[in-house]
């Protein structure tokens, strides 16, 4: 199995930046796509960004141009650089790893709060 440990969440002023990190351990050779999801209170969990094992990326329309997902396969780590943060970005952010057999693994979630 895969274990995911996130870091980098916190409180930030609108317009500021945060970088989230997610370190994977366990059977990491099985990981294909990694990504970030977020869930605000009372709302559906939504995809923020994904990155494949060959570094192809995909972003939600709401974050395109502001967020950048990247991964360092040597360090088994995925990152989410968040710039120009808005209050509506406030949510719990979850790291997800997807294996080549389409099995998902989730991190514990980290709170991101953006204030005006």
Beta strands, then each sheet from edge to edge (+ up, - down):
strand 1: 2-7
strand 2: 10-13
strand 3: 18-26
strand 4: 31-39
strand 5: 46-51
strand 6: 57-59
strand 7: 67-72
strand 8: 77-82
strand 9: 91-99
strand 10: 104-106
strand 11: 110-115
sheet 1: 1+ 3- 8+ 7-
sheet 2: 2+ 11+ 9- 4+ 5- 6+
sheet 3: 2+ 11+ 9- 10+
end
